[in-house]
Amino acid sequence: MIKNIIFDLGGVLVDWNPKYVYRTIFKTEEEVDWFLQNITTMEWNVEQDGGRSIAAANELLISQYPEHKENILAYYGRWTEMLGGPIQETVDILKQLVDSKKYRMLALTNWSAETFPVAIERYEFLSWFEGIVVSGTEKCKKPEPEIYKILIDRYQVNPTECIFIDDNKDNIKMAEELGIRGIHFISPQLLHEKLINMEILPKTR
């Protein structure tokens, strides 16, 4: 029996994309893609999610690519502009689950501890969760098993009574290895259908 529903945040409930900033810096999409794939890469960003400080991250990249200093500093200097707003259809699903009062609502997110307070202030729906485990605060990140175990232990949940919703297949795979049932998030519409099929949400007329 499902008693706990765990949401990822970025890409599921929150629209976040560094392209929103770099499209205002570079003239072409090709330049944007090159910079994000070769300089401020996702591999670099994920280390901040795992607890590395923004200052240390900037210092590392600038030492490697001093000619790109200004654009490297824009990544976190203009980070709030990367937040495109809530993914409203998923927020509506979350609200429906919260209003049902049938499930404990938790969140497990890869997010820098230094930037997460901005999200808390900006998105009221984050207050609907009983608890949120933030990778940057815990200094470990999905799909490392430790961060799932932190959530399990902190909120005293039985993994077999949980559903975990994430847009990253690797994160889902690790959850399932730990006994948590996963839903790979592709779109709010498909998530809604999946939750109806699992009898978590009622069928709509």
C-alpha positions as CSV (number, residue, x, y, z in Angstrom):
1,M,0.0,0.0,0.0
2,I,1.4,3.4,-1.0
3,K,1.6,5.9,1.9
4,N,4.4,8.2,0.8
5,I,4.9,10.2,-2.4
6,I,8.3,11.6,-3.1
7,F,8.8,14.3,-5.7
8,D,11.9,15.5,-7.5
9,L,11.8,19.3,-8.0
10,G,13.8,20.5,-11.0
11,G,12.3,19.4,-14.3
12,V,9.3,18.0,-12.5
13,L,7.8,20.9,-10.5
14,V,10.2,23.7,-11.3
15,D,11.3,24.8,-14.8
16,W,15.1,25.5,-14.6
17,N,17.3,26.0,-17.6
18,P,20.6,27.8,-17.9
19,K,19.8,28.6,-21.5
20,Y,17.5,31.3,-20.3
21,V,20.6,33.3,-19.3
22,Y,23.0,32.3,-22.0
23,R,20.6,33.1,-24.8
24,T,20.9,36.7,-23.6
25,I,24.7,36.5,-23.7
26,F,25.4,34.7,-27.0
27,K,24.0,35.5,-30.4
28,T,23.3,32.0,-31.6
29,E,21.9,28.7,-30.1
30,E,25.0,27.0,-31.3
31,E,27.2,29.3,-29.1
32,V,24.9,28.7,-26.1
33,D,25.1,24.9,-26.5
34,W,28.8,25.0,-27.0
35,F,29.3,27.0,-23.8
36,L,27.0,24.8,-21.7
37,Q,28.5,21.6,-23.1
38,N,32.2,22.6,-22.8
39,I,32.5,25.2,-20.0
40,T,29.7,25.4,-17.5
41,T,28.8,21.7,-18.0
42,M,26.1,19.7,-16.1
43,E,29.0,17.6,-14.6
44,W,30.4,20.9,-13.1
45,N,27.0,22.0,-11.9
46,V,26.2,18.7,-10.3
47,E,29.2,19.1,-8.0
48,Q,27.5,22.2,-6.5
49,D,24.4,20.0,-6.0
50,G,26.7,17.6,-4.1
51,G,27.9,20.3,-1.7
52,R,30.8,22.1,-3.5
53,S,30.6,25.9,-2.8
54,I,29.8,28.3,-5.7
55,A,33.0,30.2,-4.9
56,A,35.1,27.1,-5.3
57,A,33.2,26.1,-8.5
58,N,33.8,29.5,-10.1
59,E,37.5,29.5,-9.1
60,L,38.0,26.1,-10.6
61,L,36.5,27.0,-14.0
62,I,38.1,30.5,-14.2
63,S,41.5,29.0,-13.6
64,Q,40.9,26.6,-16.5
65,Y,39.2,29.0,-18.8
66,P,40.3,32.6,-17.8
67,E,39.1,34.0,-21.2
68,H,35.5,33.0,-20.3
69,K,35.6,34.5,-16.7
70,E,32.7,36.9,-17.2
71,N,30.4,34.3,-18.7
72,I,31.4,31.8,-16.1
73,L,30.5,34.2,-13.3
74,A,27.1,34.8,-15.0
75,Y,26.1,31.2,-14.2
76,Y,25.5,31.9,-10.6
77,G,25.5,35.7,-10.7
78,R,22.3,35.5,-12.8
79,W,21.1,32.1,-11.5
80,T,17.6,33.4,-10.6
81,E,17.1,34.1,-14.3
82,M,17.4,30.4,-15.0
83,L,14.2,29.8,-13.0
84,G,11.4,29.8,-15.6
85,G,8.6,29.4,-13.1
86,P,6.6,26.4,-11.8
87,I,5.5,23.6,-14.1
88,Q,1.9,24.4,-13.3
89,E,0.3,21.2,-14.5
90,T,2.5,19.2,-12.2
91,V,1.9,21.6,-9.3
92,D,-1.8,21.0,-9.9
93,I,-1.2,17.2,-9.5
94,L,0.7,17.9,-6.3
95,K,-2.1,20.0,-5.0
96,Q,-4.6,17.2,-5.7
97,L,-2.4,14.7,-3.8
98,V,-2.0,17.1,-0.9
99,D,-5.7,17.9,-0.7
100,S,-6.6,14.2,-0.7
101,K,-4.8,13.9,2.7
102,K,-4.0,10.2,1.9
103,Y,-0.3,10.5,1.5
104,R,2.8,11.9,3.2
105,M,4.3,14.3,0.7
106,L,8.1,14.5,0.6
107,A,10.7,15.9,-1.9
108,L,14.2,14.7,-2.8
109,T,16.2,17.2,-4.9
110,N,19.7,17.7,-6.3
111,W,20.1,21.4,-5.6
112,S,22.9,23.6,-4.4
113,A,22.4,24.5,-0.7
114,E,23.4,28.1,-1.6
115,T,20.6,28.6,-4.2
116,F,17.8,26.5,-2.7
117,P,16.7,29.3,-0.4
118,V,15.7,31.3,-3.5
119,A,13.4,28.5,-4.5
120,I,11.8,28.2,-1.1
121,E,11.1,32.0,-1.2
122,R,9.8,31.9,-4.7
123,Y,7.6,28.8,-4.8
124,E,4.8,28.6,-2.2
125,F,4.0,25.0,-3.1
126,L,7.4,23.9,-1.6
127,S,5.8,24.6,1.8
128,W,3.2,21.8,1.0
129,F,5.8,19.1,1.6
130,E,6.3,17.6,5.0
131,G,10.0,17.5,4.3
132,I,12.5,18.2,1.6
133,V,15.9,16.6,1.4
134,V,18.4,18.8,-0.5
135,S,21.5,17.3,-1.8
136,G,23.7,20.3,-1.4
137,T,22.9,20.4,2.3
138,E,23.5,16.7,2.8
139,K,26.7,16.7,0.7
140,C,25.6,13.7,-1.3
141,K,23.4,13.6,-4.4
142,K,21.1,11.3,-6.5
143,P,21.7,8.7,-7.6
144,E,24.0,7.9,-4.7
145,P,22.2,5.5,-2.4
146,E,23.1,7.5,0.7
147,I,20.7,10.4,-0.1
148,Y,17.8,8.1,-0.4
149,K,18.7,6.5,2.9
150,I,18.8,9.9,4.5
151,L,15.2,10.5,3.5
152,I,14.1,7.0,4.5
153,D,15.7,7.3,8.0
154,R,14.7,11.0,8.6
155,Y,11.1,10.5,7.8
156,Q,10.8,6.9,9.0
157,V,9.3,5.6,5.8
158,N,9.1,2.1,4.5
159,P,10.6,2.0,1.0
160,T,7.9,-0.4,-0.3
161,E,5.2,2.1,0.7
162,C,6.8,4.9,-1.4
163,I,6.5,6.2,-4.9
164,F,9.3,8.4,-6.3
165,I,8.8,10.7,-9.2
166,D,11.9,12.0,-11.1
167,D,12.8,13.0,-14.6
168,N,16.2,11.3,-14.5
169,K,16.2,7.5,-15.2
170,D,19.4,6.9,-13.2
171,N,17.7,8.4,-10.1
172,I,14.7,6.2,-10.6
173,K,16.8,3.1,-11.1
174,M,18.6,3.6,-7.8
175,A,15.3,4.2,-6.0
176,E,14.0,0.9,-7.3
177,E,17.1,-0.9,-6.2
178,L,16.3,0.3,-2.7
179,G,12.8,-1.0,-2.9
180,I,11.0,2.3,-3.8
181,R,8.6,2.2,-6.7
182,G,9.6,4.8,-9.4
183,I,7.8,6.8,-12.0
184,H,10.0,8.3,-14.7
185,F,8.6,11.8,-15.3
186,I,8.2,12.7,-19.0
187,S,5.2,15.1,-18.8
188,P,2.5,16.2,-16.4
189,Q,-0.1,14.5,-18.6
190,L,1.7,11.1,-18.5
191,L,2.3,11.4,-14.8
192,H,-1.4,12.1,-14.2
193,E,-2.4,9.0,-16.3
194,K,0.2,6.9,-14.4
195,L,-1.2,8.0,-11.0
196,I,-4.7,7.2,-12.1
197,N,-3.7,3.8,-13.4
198,M,-2.0,3.1,-10.0
199,E,-5.2,4.2,-8.3
200,I,-3.4,7.0,-6.5
201,L,-5.6,9.6,-8.1
202,P,-9.3,9.1,-9.0
203,K,-10.4,8.7,-12.6
204,T,-11.5,12.0,-14.2
205,R,-14.8,12.2,-15.8
